[in-house]
Amino acid sequence: MAINILEGGDAVVEEAVGDGTRATALARRMVGLLAGVGRVLLDAALPPLCGLCRAPVDRPGLCGACWSGLVFVTGPVCERCGVPLPSDPGGPAVCGGCAAKPPAFAMARAPLIYEGTSKRLVLALKHGDAGHLAPMLGRLMAPSARGLGAVDLVVPVPLHWRRRLKRRDNQAAVLARALAGELGLAHEPRLLRRARFTTSQGNKGREARARNVAGAMRVPTGRALRARLAGARVLLVDDVLTTGATADACSRALIRAGAAGVVVIAAARVPAPGDGIRHMVDPATLSAEGEASERL
């Protein structure tokens, strides 16, 4: 479009900019329309199936039977680690494990209880090469993640390269990517790595789990990565939260490297991990999030 600088001045420039904006908006609408038509055609050719049992469904996700089998976290939970409490304390409280040894992270939450269909769902992602389930789990995790307060970065629990060869991918990173998209946050999978191989946490008690991962997590020494972490409040993502030992080890490494604090989100929570819940106490007796770095 020709622009007459002598006539119209700024108004002509504004008109040109306006035309460009309208053209961009029109292009975006066309792309959206074509994508919608493509989805309709694809659904007609390949009807969507339940992400877990593969039964036909109206839209991508879970069928009614699988959805109704999910076990959600309801009722009172530990203010710190998010484990369901055995009774309603009538106010905020923490479990015996967090009372005895407060974790480095400020809070941890999960939308699902790790049992029944919820457990099948997470195991399908973790060991069944079912990456297609990650977007749905990300949507399920997003409300719980928002409840943890404002964060700056999304960081997955790292997987050692030897275990990644076996699983083909880091499922925590797959979940973190989907969740970061839901929350509109930066996904930073390179900010944390597992510096040494650790044996499986399965069949280990609380103390053995803590010893197994102690010192195993590291933040790389690159200046750019450290600068991204400095002063940031980090959302740490994992697939399953059991005793919180792995999340605690990751949080300690992040805080040592300059993070202001860490909160944790997992897809599922083991209901009564390790040695169980001995008692509940007032969370006001525990250290605040800002004091976490002083304990490390």
Residue pairs with C-beta under 8 A, 6 or more apart in sequence:
1 16
1 19
3 12
3 13
3 16
4 12
5 12
8 15
47 56
48 56
48 57
48 58
48 59
48 60
48 61
49 55
49 56
49 57
50 56
50 57
50 61
50 62
50 63
50 66
51 60
51 61
51 62
51 66
51 124
51 130
51 132
51 133
51 136
52 62
52 63
52 66
52 117
52 120
52 121
52 124
52 133
53 63
53 65
53 66
55 63
55 65
55 66
56 63
57 63
60 136
61 67
61 136
62 70
62 121
62 136
66 117
66 121
69 116
69 117
69 118
70 112
70 116
70 117
70 118
70 121
71 112
71 113
71 115
71 116
71 117
71 118
72 111
72 112
72 113
72 118
73 82
73 84
73 109
73 110
73 111
73 112
73 113
73 269
75 84
75 85
75 88
76 84
76 85
76 87
76 88
76 89
76 93
77 83
77 84
77 85
77 109
78 85
78 93
78 94
78 95
78 98
78 277
78 280
79 92
79 93
79 94
79 107
79 283
80 94
80 95
80 98
80 102
80 103
80 106
80 107
80 108
80 283
80 286
81 94
81 95
81 97
81 98
81 103
81 107
81 108
81 241
81 244
82 107
82 108
82 109
82 110
82 241
82 269
83 95
83 97
83 269
83 270
83 271
83 272
83 273
83 277
84 113
84 269
84 271
84 272
85 93
85 95
85 277
85 280
86 277
89 280
92 282
92 283
93 280
93 281
93 282
93 283
94 280
94 281
94 282
94 283
94 286
95 277
95 278
95 279
95 280
96 276
96 277
96 278
96 279
96 280
97 206
97 243
97 244
97 274
97 275
97 277
97 278
98 286
99 279
99 280
99 281
99 285
99 286
102 286
102 287
102 295
103 244
103 247
103 248
103 251
104 248
104 251
104 252
104 255
104 262
104 292
104 295
104 296
105 236
105 244
105 247
105 248
105 251
105 261
105 262
105 263
105 264
105 292
106 148
106 261
106 262
106 263
106 289
106 292
107 148
107 263
107 264
108 241
108 244
108 247
108 263
108 264
108 265
108 266
109 144
109 145
109 147
109 148
109 264
109 265
109 266
109 269
110 141
110 144
110 241
110 265
110 266
110 267
110 268
110 269
111 140
111 141
111 143
111 144
111 267
111 268
112 118
112 121
112 122
112 140
112 267
112 268
112 269
113 268
113 269
113 271
114 122
114 240
114 268
114 269
114 270
114 271
115 271
118 268
119 268
121 133
121 137
121 267
121 268
122 137
122 239
122 240
122 267
122 268
124 130
124 133
125 131
125 133
125 134
125 137
125 171
125 174
125 175
125 239
125 267
126 167
126 171
126 239
126 240
127 167
129 168
131 169
131 174
134 171
134 174
134 175
134 177
134 178
135 178
137 175
137 178
137 267
138 175
138 178
138 179
138 181
138 182
139 178
139 182
140 267
141 175
141 179
141 182
141 237
141 265
141 266
141 267
142 179
142 182
142 183
144 265
145 151
145 179
145 183
145 235
145 265
146 183
148 235
148 263
148 264
148 265
149 233
149 263
150 233
151 185
151 232
151 233
151 234
151 235
151 263
152 185
152 186
152 232
152 233
152 234
153 185
153 186
153 188
153 191
153 228
153 229
153 232
153 233
153 234
153 235
154 176
154 179
154 180
154 183
154 185
154 186
154 187
154 188
154 234
154 235
154 237
155 176
155 188
155 189
155 191
155 192
155 234
155 235
155 236
155 237
155 250
155 254
156 170
156 172
156 173
156 175
156 176
156 187
156 189
156 192
156 236
156 237
156 238
157 172
157 192
157 236
157 237
157 238
157 246
157 247
157 250
158 170
158 172
158 189
158 192
158 193
158 194
158 217
158 250
159 167
159 170
159 171
159 172
159 173
159 194
160 194
160 196
160 197
160 198
162 197
163 197
164 170
170 189
171 239
172 237
172 238
172 239
173 189
173 237
175 237
175 238
175 239
175 267
176 187
176 189
176 237
177 187
177 189
179 235
179 237
179 265
180 186
180 187
181 187
183 235
185 235
188 228
190 220
190 225
191 219
191 220
191 225
191 228
191 229
191 234
191 254
192 217
192 218
192 219
192 250
192 253
192 254
193 217
193 218
193 219
193 220
194 216
194 217
194 218
195 215
195 216
195 217
195 218
196 215
196 216
198 212
198 213
198 216
199 212
201 209
201 212
201 213
201 242
201 245
201 246
204 212
205 274
205 275
206 243
206 245
206 273
206 274
206 275
209 242
209 243
209 245
209 246
209 274
210 243
210 245
210 248
210 249
212 245
213 245
213 246
213 249
214 249
215 249
216 249
217 249
217 250
217 252
217 253
218 253
219 225
219 226
219 229
219 253
219 254
219 256
219 257
220 226
226 257
226 258
229 254
229 257
229 258
229 259
230 258
230 259
231 258
231 259
231 260
232 258
232 259
232 260
233 259
233 260
233 261
233 262
233 263
234 254
234 259
234 261
234 262
234 263
235 262
235 263
235 264
235 265
236 247
236 250
236 251
236 254
236 262
236 263
236 264
236 265
237 264
237 265
237 266
238 246
238 247
238 264
238 265
238 266
238 267
239 266
239 267
239 268
240 266
240 267
240 268
240 269
240 270
241 247
241 264
241 266
241 268
241 269
241 270
242 270
242 273
242 274
243 270
243 273
243 274
244 264
244 273
247 264
247 266
250 262
251 262
251 264
251 292
252 296
254 262
255 261
255 262
255 292
255 293
255 296
256 293
256 296
260 290
261 289
261 290
261 292
262 292
287 294
287 295
